Amino acid sequence: MQEAASGAGSPTISHRNTASLIRHAGPHFAAAHLDGLMALYVQPSDGRAVSLPISEHRSERIVDFVRCSYLGLDNHPSIIEGAIETVRRYGTLHWSCARTRLNFAVLGNLEDALSDLFGARVITYTTVLAANLSALPLIASGVLTGGKKPVMVFDRLAHATLALNKPVVAEECEVRTVKHNDLQALEDICRQNETVAYVCDGVYSMGGGAPIKELRELQERYGLFLYIDDAHGISIFGEKGEGFARSQMPEGLGERTIIAASLGKGFGASGGMLMLATAFQEEIFRRFALAHAFSASINVAAIGAALASQAIHRTPELGVRQRALAEYISLFDELVPTAQAGSRLPIRTVVVGDELAAIGAARVVLDAGYYTSAIFFPTVAKGRAGLRICPTASHTAAEVHEVAAAINRALKSQ
């Protein structure tokens, strides 16, 4: 979704090109659906396995490598029981009420527990999307940067739930996009402008991460405001699962850093959250953030599940699962070459190139009993289609060996 200047006189900047996106990607989505690779409806089974219906009377067991539950907590008995028990205790699942009016008491307990766990002021949201939709317009307004509207800089590979905010943000301030992890371009913008906010992922959904240390140095030098979506980094890094970004900030967030993160994915429950630093920020978000002022909270089951997960995060079990994840990532790297090999980050992408060839490769792997994601534009750049694989702590060494063998066979058949 690139930016383009058009029109006479003062150029108009377009931050969306949805029709073009659909035109280019539509045929490949259709091919993936036709090949039985997208929108599968399955029944959970043991471990990372699911039961995939083949016909009205027959199903097939497949092992999935697409779920982002990196620590395998999404079916943890304590988390399931936490969800069930909290619904029973409260006698309801959901309140259709803006959070500026009524909140479940147990939600306050959860946000207090998460704030203590992560050393920040935590506000929860139904999704990370809702958190991002709430946060970015507030940053663009200048209310968090001393009343001065920032130049808002997006990393080129910032997640779609960040990038979609560009048109709204552009109503408040100047918006720019820089190449992925282009620190030189970002520093140049910082030199030329008094107030700059940078929007990026912590761990990117197609692999790789943000250079947190270097970004903090730019923050120290220029007062750079950082908004980091660490949905894929939470729980898998840090002694208490603080995440990829927060674990690299032992001194605290400071008033110019906000971290968004998932209560699903590595955390194993449901919902999203923001980590804030100051009482002023918390007040602004609780009064004016879109999904707080005009929408409801995560439901009671999600609250109970998240409370159970944060309790697990305080036990040695977290470290055991983190080490198991690292072991299986390393094993996969020994078996399948990728650009991410050697990284501690949990996502691997195998580049095939041609979109239809990538879809064909994913089908070969699925026929072997393993479900991986066929990725193509707009998820990745045109001509960079391939497979996305997510090893988790709940896979087995045998499953990692077998999916790797299936991937290698698929690549040789192209």
Secondary structure, DSSP 8 states (H G I E B T S, - for coil): ---EEESSSS-EEE---HHHHHHHHHHHHHHHHHTT-SS---EE-STTEEEEEEETTEEEEEEES----TTSGGG-HHHHHHHHHHHHHHT-S---S-TTT---HHHHHHHHHHHHHHTSEEEEES-HHHHHHHHHHHHHHTTTTTT---EEEEETT--HHHHTTHHHHHTTS-EEEE-TT-HHHHHHHHHH-S-EEEEEESB-TTS-B--HHHHHHHHHHH--EEEEE-TTTTTTSSTT---TTGGG-TT---TTEEEEEESSGGG-SS-EEEEE--HHHHHHHHHH-HHHHSS----HHHHHHHHHHHHHTTSHHHHHHHHHHHHHHHHHHHHS--TTTT-SSS-EEEEEESHHHHHHHHHHHHHTTEE-EEE-TTSS-TT-EEEEE---TTS-HHHHHHHHHHHHHHHHT-
